[in-house]
Amino acid sequence: MPTNAGRLDAADRILILDYGSQFTQLIARRIREERVYCEIHPPTRSVEWITEWEPSGVILSGGPGSVYGEDDPGMDPALLDMGVPVLGICYGMQLIAQHSGADVQRTKEREYGRAEFVVLEPNDLFDGFERRERTTVWMSHGDRVEAPPPGYKVLGMTDTVSVAALRAIDRPIFGVQFHPEVAHTARGGEILSNFLFNVCHCKPSWTAGSFIDTQIKKIREQVGSEGHVIAGLSGGVDSSVATALVHRAVGDRLTCIFVDTGLLRKGEREWVARTFEQHLRIDLRVVDAAELFLDRLVGIVDPEEKRRIIGHAFIDVFEEEAQKHGDVRFLVQGTLYPDVIESQSVKGPSDTIKTHHNVGGLRPDLPFELIEPLRELFKDEVRNVGRELGLSEELVGRHPFPGPGLAVRLLGEVSPERLEILRESDAIFIDEIRGGGLYDEIWQAFAVLLPVRSVGVMGDNRTYENVIALRAVTSADGMTADWFQFPHDVLGRIATRIINEVNGVNRVCYDVSSKPPATIEWE
């Protein structure tokens, strides 16, 4: 992962070492909201690597392990002697305490939920707090530090934890037993802000404008003065913003290729052609490759295999098209940070959730050098970059759409007949959401065709037809999500229209799962 993306001043960045907490990505979100750049890396990064990376500060995340667990990730004690500020959160604090000589013990009962934290030292992390002030924090731990290690002092406590925050007396090493990154910690944002600005002395300089300036310079350095670039344009937010950014960097040396895979939403091909040719004035070539993609997907039901096949087919199409434009060595993709996180675990041994077609689904003999200018951004950051580039709100505000298209919203085998059922159902769903003024309240909404049939009654006749599941979620960045609570009349109208207007559907269900434990997409 690049170590200088998006920063005007490479010194102003925070390194997060991920010990497996479900909240690690939330730490990154909170830091970036303060306009400070950060990256998440595995705890196996060496002190030498960290020194070369030159962070302004290091955060050790929480995690499910115990400092005494044989297989749980540890920490090189030399990290505490680098002279770089360190903040340990939960498990991260326990690692700091243990390596500094403290006794870490298993609690009788795991503490999970809200607790009242008492501030003992209203400075450093707690600048702006009052001495003995009580504030709500969020706990999630099974071990605790019994007493501060030699050379450390206690900054705060709770009714059940005598060392709920600490710091080294002579070095900027801090630890908190609670999670300041979660919304349940009332003043958690202030605590993280104090670490960034009071302790690490970062400057809030990481903005959409600075990101664009830096990326344009990087793209020009990568491509050179004569290189030609093709962009895989889908019409979604990610590929559109990536394309606009590269176009600003290289101008008419960019050719956009829109591949009609046969897996698109209703009217998508026409919308993309109209938007990019008329409004953005970018050279756009439309390739009808539906037959190629559908032929390769015949008989395939495993979602990971679908993604692999589709990713490889995209590259085959791009390679063939590139030959028409001379020496094309670069391919633009709209890969985002959540794609990387879900496809390539940053924690080492943890599971890959799913392979994104543009991360783990590419051919191993890729004939292009990738340009992925958005690889370290979350979705809302991408939207802000798009606005800074002058893209319309209609484009930057679009719901996410997966690269493999409807193939991963059609559970089971992909066929033209099943695709048409899904495409029409999805179009009705989105039409009613827009008509009800709800589109901008929802992060993502789509229909899913299930690989089951159900018995129904239509016109006094028995039917045995398909089931459509509807999915709509609210989210800030796609890393976590909750199901959208539709007004009942709207949901009822959507179901009625789908059953009445789409041949082959006699039942509609609504997905009320959050992420986690479910993912947003079904495959």
URLIN-V763884 format. One line per field, one symbol per residue. ss: DSSP state (a for helix, b for strand, c for the rest). psi: psi as a letter, one per 40 degrees, with the letter a starting at -180 (. if undefined). Layout:
BEGIN
ss: ???
psi: ???
END
This chain:
BEGIN
ss: ccccccccccccbbbbbbcccccaaaaaaaaaacccbbbbbbccccaaaaaaacccbbbbccccccccccccccccaaaaacccbbbbbcaaaaaaaaaccccbbbbbbbbbbbbbbbbccccaaacccccccbbbbbbbbbbbbccccccbbbbbbcccccccbbbbccccbbbbcccccccccccaaaaaaaaaaaaccccccccaaaaaaaaaaaaaaaaccccbbbbbccccaaaaaaaaaaaaaaaaabbbbbbbcccccccaaaaaaaaaaaaccccbbbbbcaaaaaaaccccccaaaaaaaaaaaaaaaaaaaaaaaccbbbbbccccaaaaaaacccccccccccccccccccccccccbbbcccccccaaaaaaaaaaccccaaaaccccccccaaaacbcccccaaaaaaaaaaaaaaaaaaaacccaaaccbbbbbbbbbbbbbbbccbbbbbbbbbbbbbbccccccbbbccccaaaaaaaaaaaaaacccbbbbbbccccbcccccccc
psi: hiefhehdhedgihhhhheeieeddddddddddefhiiihiieehidddddddfidihhhiaieaieehdeiiahhdddeeeehhhhhhbddddddddeeeihhihidhhhhaiihhhhdgfabdfheiiheihihihigieiihdiiiheiihdiiidehdgeiiiideighiihdageeiddhdfddddddddddddefihgegiddddddddddddddddaeeiiiihgheeidddddddddddddebeehhhhhhheefiiheddddddddddddefhhhhhhhfdddddddehehdhddddddddddddddddddddeefaghehhhifhidddddddgheeceiihdihhdeceeiidfheihihgeedeiiddddddddddeeiidddeeiiihideaedeeghaihiddddddddddddddddddddefedeehdhhiihhifiiihihhfeihigaihhhihhiiideediiiihgihdddddddddddddehhehehhihhfiihidiidid.
END
